[in-house]
Amino acid sequence: MNKSEISVAPMHRLCKKAGAERVSEAAAKELERVLNEIGVEIAKTALDYSIHSGRKTIKAKDIEIAARKAMRK
Amino acid sequence: MNKSEISVAPMHRLCKKAGAERVSEAAAKELERVLNEIGVEIAKTALDYSIHSGRKTIKAKDIEIAARKAMRK
């Protein structure tokens, strides 16, 4: 449950994309940890929606609604 | 700006970890898109915090506070 599915290298690129000049290794690892946690949370909520709809397959619409629930906006 | 830094394969594993039996390809792609978007948002907020602290390097503590701001809880 604790192993992250997202790797660290893309996190550096993601921060550069956001405009950062430099990103510490610890910051990249923290972003990886956080996005993994958010991802599992969204997937769990999406699973609830799929089960509620009588399906065993998570569909894109389940992820969409779960993501909206997870975020402030 | 639109190219996602996170890949699709880990999204399937992330959903399985959340307890899903099956995940559609479109759902995995949507989760990838959403996490990429959330990641950039968190990184941008973290960058603001680092600049506010007179640094040019994003540190783990910037990511932590940015992630708390981005999520509902």
Backbone of each chain as nested JSON, in Angstrom:
{
  "chains": [
    {"id": "A", "residues": [
      {"number": 1, "name": "MET", "atoms": {"N": [0.835, -1.211, 0.0], "CA": [0.0, 0.0, 0.0], "C": [0.861, 1.248, 0.0]}},
      {"number": 2, "name": "ASN", "atoms": {"N": [2.089, 1.135, 0.524], "CA": [2.912, 2.331, 0.63], "C": [3.805, 2.592, -0.58]}},
      {"number": 3, "name": "LYS", "atoms": {"N": [4.016, 1.571, -1.394], "CA": [4.862, 1.774, -2.563], "C": [4.156, 2.718, -3.54]}},
      {"number": 4, "name": "SER", "atoms": {"N": [4.9, 3.736, -3.983], "CA": [4.304, 4.697, -4.911], "C": [4.336, 4.16, -6.33]}},
      {"number": 5, "name": "GLU", "atoms": {"N": [3.262, 4.373, -7.073], "CA": [3.201, 3.915, -8.469], "C": [3.771, 4.969, -9.415]}},
      {"number": 6, "name": "ILE", "atoms": {"N": [3.842, 6.203, -8.944], "CA": [4.342, 7.301, -9.765], "C": [5.832, 7.457, -9.461]}},
      {"number": 7, "name": "SER", "atoms": {"N": [6.642, 7.702, -10.489], "CA": [8.084, 7.812, -10.243], "C": [8.529, 9.263, -10.063]}},
      {"number": 8, "name": "VAL", "atoms": {"N": [9.754, 9.456, -9.613], "CA": [10.233, 10.776, -9.223], "C": [10.635, 11.65, -10.41]}},
      {"number": 9, "name": "ALA", "atoms": {"N": [11.25, 11.059, -11.426], "CA": [11.751, 11.848, -12.565], "C": [10.693, 12.768, -13.2]}},
      {"number": 10, "name": "PRO", "atoms": {"N": [9.464, 12.254, -13.439], "CA": [8.454, 13.144, -14.035], "C": [8.092, 14.319, -13.134]}},
      {"number": 11, "name": "MET", "atoms": {"N": [8.319, 14.168, -11.831], "CA": [7.979, 15.242, -10.895], "C": [8.871, 16.467, -11.1]}},
      {"number": 12, "name": "HIS", "atoms": {"N": [10.126, 16.214, -11.437], "CA": [11.04, 17.323, -11.739], "C": [10.539, 18.074, -12.982]}},
      {"number": 13, "name": "ARG", "atoms": {"N": [10.159, 17.31, -14.012], "CA": [9.674, 17.941, -15.247], "C": [8.39, 18.712, -14.982]}},
      {"number": 14, "name": "LEU", "atoms": {"N": [7.548, 18.145, -14.147], "CA": [6.282, 18.798, -13.808], "C": [6.523, 20.152, -13.131]}},
      {"number": 15, "name": "CYS", "atoms": {"N": [7.507, 20.196, -12.244], "CA": [7.829, 21.459, -11.547], "C": [8.439, 22.47, -12.519]}},
      {"number": 16, "name": "LYS", "atoms": {"N": [9.258, 22.003, -13.447], "CA": [9.845, 22.897, -14.454], "C": [8.726, 23.491, -15.302]}},
      {"number": 17, "name": "LYS", "atoms": {"N": [7.76, 22.643, -15.647], "CA": [6.6, 23.067, -16.43], "C": [5.813, 24.162, -15.687]}},
      {"number": 18, "name": "ALA", "atoms": {"N": [5.812, 24.058, -14.363], "CA": [5.102, 25.045, -13.541], "C": [5.901, 26.341, -13.413]}},
      {"number": 19, "name": "GLY", "atoms": {"N": [7.137, 26.34, -13.945], "CA": [7.937, 27.563, -13.938], "C": [9.111, 27.564, -12.97]}},
      {"number": 20, "name": "ALA", "atoms": {"N": [9.333, 26.446, -12.288], "CA": [10.403, 26.387, -11.295], "C": [11.779, 26.325, -11.946]}},
      {"number": 21, "name": "GLU", "atoms": {"N": [12.731, 27.056, -11.359], "CA": [14.113, 26.986, -11.839], "C": [14.806, 25.757, -11.268]}},
      {"number": 22, "name": "ARG", "atoms": {"N": [14.623, 25.589, -9.948], "CA": [15.266, 24.456, -9.281], "C": [14.287, 23.764, -8.34]}},
      {"number": 23, "name": "VAL", "atoms": {"N": [14.46, 22.457, -8.222], "CA": [13.583, 21.65, -7.377], "C": [14.454, 20.7, -6.573]}},
      {"number": 24, "name": "SER", "atoms": {"N": [14.329, 20.719, -5.257], "CA": [15.143, 19.81, -4.456], "C": [14.646, 18.383, -4.657]}},
      {"number": 25, "name": "GLU", "atoms": {"N": [15.545, 17.419, -4.421], "CA": [15.179, 16.008, -4.588], "C": [14.064, 15.641, -3.609]}},
      {"number": 26, "name": "ALA", "atoms": {"N": [14.14, 16.197, -2.396], "CA": [13.111, 15.919, -1.384], "C": [11.752, 16.456, -1.827]}},
      {"number": 27, "name": "ALA", "atoms": {"N": [11.765, 17.614, -2.521], "CA": [10.511, 18.195, -3.002], "C": [9.9, 17.308, -4.084]}},
      {"number": 28, "name": "ALA", "atoms": {"N": [10.735, 16.8, -4.984], "CA": [10.241, 15.913, -6.044], "C": [9.639, 14.647, -5.436]}},
      {"number": 29, "name": "LYS", "atoms": {"N": [10.319, 14.119, -4.409], "CA": [9.812, 12.91, -3.747], "C": [8.502, 13.196, -3.016]}},
      {"number": 30, "name": "GLU", "atoms": {"N": [8.409, 14.386, -2.417], "CA": [7.18, 14.755, -1.705], "C": [6.017, 14.9, -2.69]}},
      {"number": 31, "name": "LEU", "atoms": {"N": [6.289, 15.484, -3.849], "CA": [5.235, 15.636, -4.867], "C": [4.78, 14.27, -5.368]}},
      {"number": 32, "name": "GLU", "atoms": {"N": [5.733, 13.378, -5.539], "CA": [5.423, 12.01, -5.958], "C": [4.528, 11.323, -4.914]}},
      {"number": 33, "name": "ARG", "atoms": {"N": [4.896, 11.488, -3.646], "CA": [4.139, 10.869, -2.546], "C": [2.707, 11.415, -2.519]}},
      {"number": 34, "name": "VAL", "atoms": {"N": [2.609, 12.749, -2.63], "CA": [1.319, 13.423, -2.559], "C": [0.417, 13.03, -3.739]}},
      {"number": 35, "name": "LEU", "atoms": {"N": [0.986, 13.008, -4.95], "CA": [0.172, 12.668, -6.127], "C": [-0.266, 11.207, -6.097]}},
      {"number": 36, "name": "ASN", "atoms": {"N": [0.596, 10.342, -5.544], "CA": [0.216, 8.944, -5.403], "C": [-0.975, 8.817, -4.447]}},
      {"number": 37, "name": "GLU", "atoms": {"N": [-0.901, 9.554, -3.341], "CA": [-1.964, 9.537, -2.328], "C": [-3.279, 10.063, -2.929]}},
      {"number": 38, "name": "ILE", "atoms": {"N": [-3.188, 11.195, -3.637], "CA": [-4.377, 11.784, -4.263], "C": [-4.944, 10.82, -5.31]}},
      {"number": 39, "name": "GLY", "atoms": {"N": [-4.046, 10.189, -6.061], "CA": [-4.47, 9.246, -7.097], "C": [-5.24, 8.069, -6.519]}},
      {"number": 40, "name": "VAL", "atoms": {"N": [-4.737, 7.507, -5.417], "CA": [-5.424, 6.377, -4.775], "C": [-6.781, 6.84, -4.235]}},
      {"number": 41, "name": "GLU", "atoms": {"N": [-6.811, 8.033, -3.669], "CA": [-8.066, 8.569, -3.128], "C": [-9.106, 8.74, -4.247]}},
      {"number": 42, "name": "ILE", "atoms": {"N": [-8.679, 9.319, -5.365], "CA": [-9.591, 9.511, -6.497], "C": [-10.065, 8.148, -7.02]}},
      {"number": 43, "name": "ALA", "atoms": {"N": [-9.135, 7.197, -7.13], "CA": [-9.493, 5.87, -7.646], "C": [-10.492, 5.166, -6.727]}},
      {"number": 44, "name": "LYS", "atoms": {"N": [-10.324, 5.338, -5.405], "CA": [-11.259, 4.714, -4.454], "C": [-12.659, 5.304, -4.595]}},
      {"number": 45, "name": "THR", "atoms": {"N": [-12.716, 6.636, -4.724], "CA": [-14.021, 7.294, -4.889], "C": [-14.64, 6.864, -6.224]}},
      {"number": 46, "name": "ALA", "atoms": {"N": [-13.818, 6.788, -7.27], "CA": [-14.303, 6.365, -8.591], "C": [-14.854, 4.944, -8.531]}},
      {"number": 47, "name": "LEU", "atoms": {"N": [-14.172, 4.089, -7.769], "CA": [-14.633, 2.707, -7.602], "C": [-16.01, 2.678, -6.951]}},
      {"number": 48, "name": "ASP", "atoms": {"N": [-16.208, 3.521, -5.937], "CA": [-17.522, 3.616, -5.282], "C": [-18.602, 3.982, -6.292]}},
      {"number": 49, "name": "TYR", "atoms": {"N": [-18.289, 4.953, -7.158], "CA": [-19.265, 5.375, -8.165], "C": [-19.558, 4.261, -9.159]}},
      {"number": 50, "name": "SER", "atoms": {"N": [-18.534, 3.516, -9.563], "CA": [-18.75, 2.437, -10.527], "C": [-19.617, 1.337, -9.911]}},
      {"number": 51, "name": "ILE", "atoms": {"N": [-19.344, 0.996, -8.642], "CA": [-20.143, -0.034, -7.95], "C": [-21.588, 0.447, -7.802]}},
      {"number": 52, "name": "HIS", "atoms": {"N": [-21.73, 1.721, -7.469], "CA": [-23.061, 2.313, -7.316], "C": [-23.852, 2.231, -8.62]}},
      {"number": 53, "name": "SER", "atoms": {"N": [-23.141, 2.251, -9.749], "CA": [-23.794, 2.175, -11.055], "C": [-23.941, 0.735, -11.536]}},
      {"number": 54, "name": "GLY", "atoms": {"N": [-23.619, -0.218, -10.665], "CA": [-23.775, -1.628, -11.014], "C": [-22.705, -2.149, -11.951]}},
      {"number": 55, "name": "ARG", "atoms": {"N": [-21.561, -1.464, -11.989], "CA": [-20.46, -1.907, -12.845], "C": [-19.285, -2.429, -12.028]}},
      {"number": 56, "name": "LYS", "atoms": {"N": [-18.459, -3.244, -12.685], "CA": [-17.238, -3.711, -12.041], "C": [-16.014, -3.032, -12.658]}},
      {"number": 57, "name": "THR", "atoms": {"N": [-16.283, -2.201, -13.677], "CA": [-15.2, -1.507, -14.377], "C": [-15.254, -0.008, -14.089]}},
      {"number": 58, "name": "ILE", "atoms": {"N": [-14.128, 0.556, -13.675], "CA": [-14.061, 2.002, -13.491], "C": [-14.002, 2.648, -14.867]}},
      {"number": 59, "name": "LYS", "atoms": {"N": [-14.9, 3.599, -15.118], "CA": [-14.916, 4.304, -16.397], "C": [-14.427, 5.735, -16.204]}},
      {"number": 60, "name": "ALA", "atoms": {"N": [-14.164, 6.41, -17.337], "CA": [-13.639, 7.779, -17.281], "C": [-14.564, 8.708, -16.504]}},
      {"number": 61, "name": "LYS", "atoms": {"N": [-15.888, 8.526, -16.663], "CA": [-16.837, 9.412, -15.973], "C": [-16.758, 9.246, -14.449]}},
      {"number": 62, "name": "ASP", "atoms": {"N": [-16.388, 8.034, -13.985], "CA": [-16.21, 7.822, -12.539], "C": [-15.001, 8.615, -12.032]}},
      {"number": 63, "name": "ILE", "atoms": {"N": [-13.931, 8.603, -12.831], "CA": [-12.721, 9.349, -12.452], "C": [-13.027, 10.843, -12.438]}},
      {"number": 64, "name": "GLU", "atoms": {"N": [-13.757, 11.318, -13.461], "CA": [-14.074, 12.751, -13.545], "C": [-14.788, 13.246, -12.291]}},
      {"number": 65, "name": "ILE", "atoms": {"N": [-15.838, 12.553, -11.899], "CA": [-16.624, 12.993, -10.747], "C": [-15.808, 12.847, -9.456]}},
      {"number": 66, "name": "ALA", "atoms": {"N": [-15.019, 11.787, -9.363], "CA": [-14.192, 11.574, -8.175], "C": [-13.129, 12.665, -8.042]}},
      {"number": 67, "name": "ALA", "atoms": {"N": [-12.567, 13.097, -9.181], "CA": [-11.543, 14.139, -9.163], "C": [-12.148, 15.464, -8.721]}},
      {"number": 68, "name": "ARG", "atoms": {"N": [-13.364, 15.748, -9.203], "CA": [-14.028, 16.991, -8.801], "C": [-14.288, 16.998, -7.301]}},
      {"number": 69, "name": "LYS", "atoms": {"N": [-14.659, 15.833, -6.772], "CA": [-14.911, 15.731, -5.33], "C": [-13.641, 15.938, -4.509]}},
      {"number": 70, "name": "ALA", "atoms": {"N": [-12.524, 15.434, -5.051], "CA": [-11.268, 15.483, -4.292], "C": [-10.658, 16.879, -4.24]}},
      {"number": 71, "name": "MET", "atoms": {"N": [-10.894, 17.649, -5.301], "CA": [-10.272, 18.977, -5.384], "C": [-11.192, 20.065, -4.875]}},
      {"number": 72, "name": "ARG", "atoms": {"N": [-10.585, 21.166, -4.479], "CA": [-11.356, 22.297, -4.004], "C": [-12.211, 22.903, -5.102]}},
      {"number": 73, "name": "LYS", "atoms": {"N": [-11.65, 22.878, -6.315], "CA": [-12.41, 23.491, -7.407], "C": [-12.661, 22.47, -8.513]}}
    ]},
    {"id": "B", "residues": [
      {"number": 1, "name": "MET", "atoms": {"N": [2.78, 22.485, -22.89], "CA": [1.985, 22.624, -21.656], "C": [0.961, 21.501, -21.522]}},
      {"number": 2, "name": "ASN", "atoms": {"N": [0.538, 20.951, -22.671], "CA": [-0.515, 19.942, -22.596], "C": [-0.004, 18.509, -22.469]}},
      {"number": 3, "name": "LYS", "atoms": {"N": [1.265, 18.304, -22.782], "CA": [1.816, 16.963, -22.682], "C": [1.875, 16.541, -21.213]}},
      {"number": 4, "name": "SER", "atoms": {"N": [1.352, 15.363, -20.939], "CA": [1.353, 14.886, -19.561], "C": [2.706, 14.289, -19.195]}},
      {"number": 5, "name": "GLU", "atoms": {"N": [3.181, 14.575, -17.998], "CA": [4.467, 14.029, -17.548], "C": [4.296, 12.663, -16.894]}},
      {"number": 6, "name": "ILE", "atoms": {"N": [3.073, 12.386, -16.481], "CA": [2.775, 11.109, -15.82], "C": [2.281, 10.133, -16.882]}},
      {"number": 7, "name": "SER", "atoms": {"N": [2.703, 8.876, -16.807], "CA": [2.292, 7.92, -17.838], "C": [1.064, 7.108, -17.421]}},
      {"number": 8, "name": "VAL", "atoms": {"N": [0.484, 6.395, -18.376], "CA": [-0.793, 5.718, -18.142], "C": [-0.658, 4.416, -17.357]}},
      {"number": 9, "name": "ALA", "atoms": {"N": [0.395, 3.643, -17.621], "CA": [0.537, 2.321, -16.995], "C": [0.433, 2.357, -15.463]}},
      {"number": 10, "name": "PRO", "atoms": {"N": [1.102, 3.322, -14.808], "CA": [0.985, 3.354, -13.339], "C": [-0.448, 3.632, -12.868]}},
      {"number": 11, "name": "MET", "atoms": {"N": [-1.253, 4.271, -13.711], "CA": [-2.631, 4.594, -13.334], "C": [-3.471, 3.332, -13.149]}},
      {"number": 12, "name": "HIS", "atoms": {"N": [-3.214, 2.333, -14.002], "CA": [-3.91, 1.047, -13.854], "C": [-3.544, 0.407, -12.512]}},
      {"number": 13, "name": "ARG", "atoms": {"N": [-2.248, 0.437, -12.188], "CA": [-1.8, -0.166, -10.925], "C": [-2.391, 0.581, -9.739]}},
      {"number": 14, "name": "LEU", "atoms": {"N": [-2.463, 1.901, -9.888], "CA": [-3.012, 2.741, -8.82], "C": [-4.481, 2.388, -8.56]}},
      {"number": 15, "name": "CYS", "atoms": {"N": [-5.232, 2.142, -9.612], "CA": [-6.653, 1.777, -9.459], "C": [-6.8, 0.385, -8.849]}},
      {"number": 16, "name": "LYS", "atoms": {"N": [-5.921, -0.522, -9.23], "CA": [-5.949, -1.876, -8.659], "C": [-5.662, -1.785, -7.154]}},
      {"number": 17, "name": "LYS", "atoms": {"N": [-4.705, -0.929, -6.823], "CA": [-4.352, -0.707, -5.423], "C": [-5.554, -0.182, -4.635]}},
      {"number": 18, "name": "ALA", "atoms": {"N": [-6.39, 0.604, -5.319], "CA": [-7.581, 1.177, -4.674], "C": [-8.695, 0.138, -4.556]}},
      {"number": 19, "name": "GLY", "atoms": {"N": [-8.479, -1.046, -5.128], "CA": [-9.455, -2.12, -5.002], "C": [-10.251, -2.427, -6.264]}},
      {"number": 20, "name": "ALA", "atoms": {"N": [-9.933, -1.749, -7.362], "CA": [-10.686, -1.944, -8.605], "C": [-10.361, -3.283, -9.258]}},
      {"number": 21, "name": "GLU", "atoms": {"N": [-11.406, -3.945, -9.777], "CA": [-11.183, -5.189, -10.516], "C": [-10.754, -4.872, -11.938]}},
      {"number": 22, "name": "ARG", "atoms": {"N": [-11.5, -3.946, -12.554], "CA": [-11.219, -3.577, -13.943], "C": [-11.242, -2.063, -14.105]}},
      {"number": 23, "name": "VAL", "atoms": {"N": [-10.396, -1.576, -15.003], "CA": [-10.29, -0.14, -15.256], "C": [-10.259, 0.069, -16.77]}},
      {"number": 24, "name": "SER", "atoms": {"N": [-11.145, 0.874, -17.304], "CA": [-11.13, 1.11, -18.75], "C": [-9.906, 1.939, -19.114]}},
      {"number": 25, "name": "GLU", "atoms": {"N": [-9.473, 1.82, -20.364], "CA": [-8.297, 2.568, -20.824], "C": [-8.57, 4.069, -20.726]}},
      {"number": 26, "name": "ALA", "atoms": {"N": [-9.812, 4.468, -21.067], "CA": [-10.186, 5.885, -21.0], "C": [-10.124, 6.393, -19.566]}},
      {"number": 27, "name": "ALA", "atoms": {"N": [-10.47, 5.537, -18.607], "CA": [-10.428, 5.933, -17.196], "C": [-8.982, 6.135, -16.745]}},
      {"number": 28, "name": "ALA", "atoms": {"N": [-8.099, 5.236, -17.17], "CA": [-6.678, 5.361, -16.816], "C": [-6.11, 6.656, -17.408]}},
      {"number": 29, "name": "LYS", "atoms": {"N": [-6.51, 6.951, -18.645], "CA": [-6.027, 8.18, -19.287], "C": [-6.573, 9.42, -18.582]}},
      {"number": 30, "name": "GLU", "atoms": {"N": [-7.821, 9.346, -18.146], "CA": [-8.433, 10.469, -17.445], "C": [-7.731, 10.693, -16.099]}},
      {"number": 31, "name": "LEU", "atoms": {"N": [-7.412, 9.61, -15.402], "CA": [-6.709, 9.741, -14.12], "C": [-5.323, 10.348, -14.333]}},
      {"number": 32, "name": "GLU", "atoms": {"N": [-4.669, 9.933, -15.399], "CA": [-3.351, 10.487, -15.747], "C": [-3.466, 11.987, -16.0]}},
      {"number": 33, "name": "ARG", "atoms": {"N": [-4.5, 12.381, -16.767], "CA": [-4.718, 13.785, -17.11], "C": [-4.969, 14.615, -15.849]}},
      {"number": 34, "name": "VAL", "atoms": {"N": [-5.832, 14.09, -15.0], "CA": [-6.223, 14.786, -13.78], "C": [-5.026, 14.94, -12.828]}},
      {"number": 35, "name": "LEU", "atoms": {"N": [-4.255, 13.864, -12.649], "CA": [-3.11, 13.932, -11.732], "C": [-2.036, 14.867, -12.259]}},
      {"number": 36, "name": "ASN", "atoms": {"N": [-1.883, 14.889, -13.585], "CA": [-0.925, 15.82, -14.178], "C": [-1.344, 17.269, -13.89]}},
      {"number": 37, "name": "GLU", "atoms": {"N": [-2.632, 17.529, -14.051], "CA": [-3.192, 18.866, -13.814], "C": [-3.015, 19.263, -12.342]}},
      {"number": 38, "name": "ILE", "atoms": {"N": [-3.354, 18.353, -11.444], "CA": [-3.219, 18.613, -10.009], "C": [-1.745, 18.836, -9.664]}},
      {"number": 39, "name": "GLY", "atoms": {"N": [-0.874, 18.033, -10.277], "CA": [0.562, 18.152, -10.025], "C": [1.103, 19.517, -10.428]}},
      {"number": 40, "name": "VAL", "atoms": {"N": [0.709, 19.99, -11.601], "CA": [1.165, 21.305, -12.065], "C": [0.623, 22.396, -11.135]}},
      {"number": 41, "name": "GLU", "atoms": {"N": [-0.627, 22.252, -10.73], "CA": [-1.232, 23.235, -9.826], "C": [-0.477, 23.295, -8.491]}},
      {"number": 42, "name": "ILE", "atoms": {"N": [-0.19, 22.122, -7.933], "CA": [0.551, 22.065, -6.673], "C": [1.938, 22.672, -6.852]}},
      {"number": 43, "name": "ALA", "atoms": {"N": [2.603, 22.334, -7.965], "CA": [3.951, 22.855, -8.221], "C": [3.948, 24.376, -8.359]}},
      {"number": 44, "name": "LYS", "atoms": {"N": [2.911, 24.918, -9.013], "CA": [2.823, 26.375, -9.168], "C": [2.651, 27.063, -7.815]}},
      {"number": 45, "name": "THR", "atoms": {"N": [1.781, 26.507, -6.975], "CA": [1.577, 27.074, -5.647], "C": [2.864, 26.952, -4.832]}},
      {"number": 46, "name": "ALA", "atoms": {"N": [3.535, 25.8, -4.94], "CA": [4.794, 25.587, -4.216], "C": [5.847, 26.603, -4.661]}},
      {"number": 47, "name": "LEU", "atoms": {"N": [5.866, 26.89, -5.963], "CA": [6.812, 27.875, -6.493], "C": [6.548, 29.257, -5.882]}},
      {"number": 48, "name": "ASP", "atoms": {"N": [5.27, 29.62, -5.772], "CA": [4.908, 30.887, -5.127], "C": [5.455, 30.958, -3.7]}},
      {"number": 49, "name": "TYR", "atoms": {"N": [5.307, 29.848, -2.971], "CA": [5.796, 29.822, -1.592], "C": [7.311, 29.942, -1.527]}},
      {"number": 50, "name": "SER", "atoms": {"N": [7.997, 29.287, -2.462], "CA": [9.465, 29.346, -2.446], "C": [9.944, 30.768, -2.757]}},
      {"number": 51, "name": "ILE", "atoms": {"N": [9.31, 31.419, -3.738], "CA": [9.674, 32.797, -4.098], "C": [9.394, 33.725, -2.909]}},
      {"number": 52, "name": "HIS", "atoms": {"N": [8.248, 33.493, -2.264], "CA": [7.866, 34.293, -1.094], "C": [8.907, 34.177, 0.02]}},
      {"number": 53, "name": "SER", "atoms": {"N": [9.569, 33.02, 0.078], "CA": [10.598, 32.798, 1.109], "C": [11.973, 33.226, 0.63]}},
      {"number": 54, "name": "GLY", "atoms": {"N": [12.038, 33.866, -0.544], "CA": [13.314, 34.358, -1.047], "C": [14.216, 33.277, -1.612]}},
      {"number": 55, "name": "ARG", "atoms": {"N": [13.607, 32.157, -2.006], "CA": [14.386, 31.061, -2.59], "C": [14.072, 30.886, -4.066]}},
      {"number": 56, "name": "LYS", "atoms": {"N": [15.028, 30.263, -4.777], "CA": [14.779, 29.921, -6.171], "C": [14.58, 28.416, -6.322]}},
      {"number": 57, "name": "THR", "atoms": {"N": [14.684, 27.71, -5.201], "CA": [14.541, 26.259, -5.223], "C": [13.26, 25.842, -4.496]}},
      {"number": 58, "name": "ILE", "atoms": {"N": [12.44, 25.017, -5.15], "CA": [11.255, 24.474, -4.475], "C": [11.725, 23.402, -3.499]}},
      {"number": 59, "name": "LYS", "atoms": {"N": [11.314, 23.525, -2.239], "CA": [11.673, 22.529, -1.224], "C": [10.448, 21.707, -0.845]}},
      {"number": 60, "name": "ALA", "atoms": {"N": [10.705, 20.608, -0.121], "CA": [9.614, 19.702, 0.259], "C": [8.523, 20.423, 1.037]}},
      {"number": 61, "name": "LYS", "atoms": {"N": [8.934, 21.372, 1.91], "CA": [7.922, 22.075, 2.717], "C": [6.994, 22.94, 1.848]}},
      {"number": 62, "name": "ASP", "atoms": {"N": [7.5, 23.415, 0.704], "CA": [6.651, 24.177, -0.221], "C": [5.585, 23.264, -0.844]}},
      {"number": 63, "name": "ILE", "atoms": {"N": [6.02, 22.048, -1.199], "CA": [5.081, 21.078, -1.785], "C": [4.025, 20.689, -0.754]}},
      {"number": 64, "name": "GLU", "atoms": {"N": [4.474, 20.464, 0.491], "CA": [3.536, 20.057, 1.56], "C": [2.406, 21.061, 1.723]}},
      {"number": 65, "name": "ILE", "atoms": {"N": [2.767, 22.34, 1.851], "CA": [1.746, 23.362, 2.09], "C": [0.886, 23.559, 0.84]}},
      {"number": 66, "name": "ALA", "atoms": {"N": [1.485, 23.469, -0.34], "CA": [0.733, 23.617, -1.593], "C": [-0.272, 22.474, -1.761]}},
      {"number": 67, "name": "ALA", "atoms": {"N": [0.131, 21.255, -1.361], "CA": [-0.756, 20.1, -1.481], "C": [-1.942, 20.235, -0.526]}},
      {"number": 68, "name": "ARG", "atoms": {"N": [-1.679, 20.734, 0.678], "CA": [-2.778, 20.93, 1.643], "C": [-3.765, 21.954, 1.109]}},
      {"number": 69, "name": "LYS", "atoms": {"N": [-3.237, 22.989, 0.442], "CA": [-4.12, 24.014, -0.122], "C": [-4.965, 23.47, -1.273]}},
      {"number": 70, "name": "ALA", "atoms": {"N": [-4.378, 22.561, -2.048], "CA": [-5.064, 22.053, -3.24], "C": [-6.182, 21.074, -2.899]}},
      {"number": 71, "name": "MET", "atoms": {"N": [-5.993, 20.335, -1.812], "CA": [-6.968, 19.302, -1.46], "C": [-7.999, 19.811, -0.467]}},
      {"number": 72, "name": "ARG", "atoms": {"N": [-9.133, 19.16, -0.463], "CA": [-10.191, 19.515, 0.482], "C": [-9.769, 19.245, 1.911]}},
      {"number": 73, "name": "LYS", "atoms": {"N": [-9.004, 18.162, 2.107], "CA": [-8.63, 17.83, 3.487], "C": [-7.123, 17.736, 3.61]}}
    ]}
  ]
}
